[in-house]
Amino acid sequence: MIRQLPVALLVVFSVVVVLWGTMFSLNRDTPADRAEVVFWHFWSGPDGEVVDEVVRRFNESQEEFFVRAVSMPGNNFDMKLFLSITGGDPPDLINQDDPIVGDWAFRGAIYSMEEIAPADEVEQMQNWLLPAARSLGEYDGKLYAVCNGLDIRALYYNQDLVEAALGKAAPNQLESVEQLDQIAELCTRYDDGELTQVGYLPDPRRLWVWGSVFGGDFYDEQTGQVTAEDQQIIAALKWMKGYRDRLGANTVATYRQNDQSLPNKMFPLLADRYAIILDGQWRVRDIEAAQEASRRKGEPVTRYGVWPLPTLGPESPESPESKAGWVNGNVFLVPRHARNSKGAWEFIKFWTGLNGNVEQAAQTCVAGGWIPVAKPVSDSVVFQSYLDEHPLFAKFVELSAADQVPTPLVPGAARYYREVNNLVQRVMYDDHETPDLKGELHTLGKTMQQHIDRIHRRPSFKSSAGGFDE
């Protein structure tokens, strides 16, 4: 936590940050007749190369702006940004994938798109984006961030294991959470009393997903109140805890811990440790690579499938407002005091396809393995050809148009996200006591409400030249 650091010290820090980041920037000098757009992002390795290619295509597509991409991998991205803003030398554009839009917008650390772009173009962007993508950037009635790639969750399943357990073909989709439970139980295996294969095991980080599937809400935007003890969220957590109750807390914790010993951070589904796993579209690459490796070796190729999340929970009322799932993704933001917000906006339009060239936007999504944020890009010839070759990925693209819910866009969302995950981890893995789920969620909600209320009383970058709080 940083409080009221001397301005001179902040300036020194910001200069160090900028110089450090520049070491990772593209080498080419900015042409004298172009306005430079400094773009900070978190990608590196192969994904960083994809970003560099997008930047190259943009720079060659016009003669007014020149984007300089700066890779900022690692932690403390927000501190680097705030130091640069306080020091008076922020980048013109950044990309983030954490739930920080509400925080940064409230603090005045970023511009709304309405502040930097023509009103008609902002309206076009809002209409251009899928509802799930738009929901990741809207705060207090304004568009503060533009999503450029969606992350969607669904249930991967080992088709061979599931069909062997069922004795018949796997269903195309799950009708209920009860059906998931039944298949998971059939696919769970023991060897001499030791758990060797789990049908399905809820991830402690995914109450955000299942709470929405059960019809719950974590925050009431109309009243500004945290609603962690929503009855449907309690029902979802009770359902997740049911797996711990059946398998045993120590067994569950040990089994999860052993996942960490898999070589090269292998996707555990590929090791036949699970029959079903909830995860995102990026795992398609892992699956396809494993299948191709089996083909090269002349070994049997394991078949995998993707199920959308079931829409009903066993503890839900008769007509729950069930959602398709939980969404997050990568978003563009323009820091306050950016020198070239106009160029940043033009690059955002280029990346998302709003500039009229949907084929190049589709090319970007294909290269990065990213879900498009606009239907015309998904429907383009380039992207449809990609989906024909990657049918598992196509399932996630279909789900991107469904009713997906983000982490609440409120100040303090990042902490709220962490605290919920920590609570579920205790519920799933700690066998020293039987938790009072409603009481635990009530306490968490009360704590988070107090935290959010405190944030609302703090000065912002607009109103104070002093320091900032975490």
Sequence and secondary structure as in RCSB ss.txt:
>XXXX:A:sequence
MIRQLPVALLVVFSVVVVLWGTMFSLNRDTPADRAEVVFWHFWSGPDGEVVDEVVRRFNESQEEFFVRAVSMPGN
NFDMKLFLSITGGDPPDLINQDDPIVGDWAFRGAIYSMEEIAPADEVEQMQNWLLPAARSLGEYDGKLYAVCNGL
DIRALYYNQDLVEAALGKAAPNQLESVEQLDQIAELCTRYDDGELTQVGYLPDPRRLWVWGSVFGGDFYDEQTGQ
VTAEDQQIIAALKWMKGYRDRLGANTVATYRQNDQSLPNKMFPLLADRYAIILDGQWRVRDIEAAQEASRRKGEP
VTRYGVWPLPTLGPESPESPESKAGWVNGNVFLVPRHARNSKGAWEFIKFWTGLNGNVEQAAQTCVAGGWIPVAK
PVSDSVVFQSYLDEHPLFAKFVELSAADQVPTPLVPGAARYYREVNNLVQRVMYDDHETPDLKGELHTLGKTMQQ
HIDRIHRRPSFKSSAGGFDE
>XXXX:A:secstr
   S  HHHHHHHHHHHHHHHHTTB  S   TTSEEEEEEE   HHHHHHHHHHHHHHHHH SSEEEEEEE  SS
 HHHHHHHHHHTT   SEEEE SS HHHHHHHT B  HHHHS HHHHHHHHHHS HHHHHTTEETTEE  EEEEE
EEEEEEEEHHHHHHHHTS   SS S HHHHHHHHHHT EEETTEEEEBS    GGGHHHHHHHTT  SEETTTTE
E TT HHHHHHHHHHHHHHHHH HHHHHHHHHHHTTSGGG  GGGGTSBSEEEEETTHHHHHHHHHHHHHHHT  
   EEEE   S  TTS SS    SEEEEEEEEE BTT TTHHHHHHHHHHHHTTTS HHHHHHHHHHHT B SSH
HHHTSHHHHHHHHH HHHHHHHHHTTS EE S  STTHHHHHHHHHHHHHHHHH  SS   HHHHHHHHHHHHHH
HHHHHHTS  TTT SS    
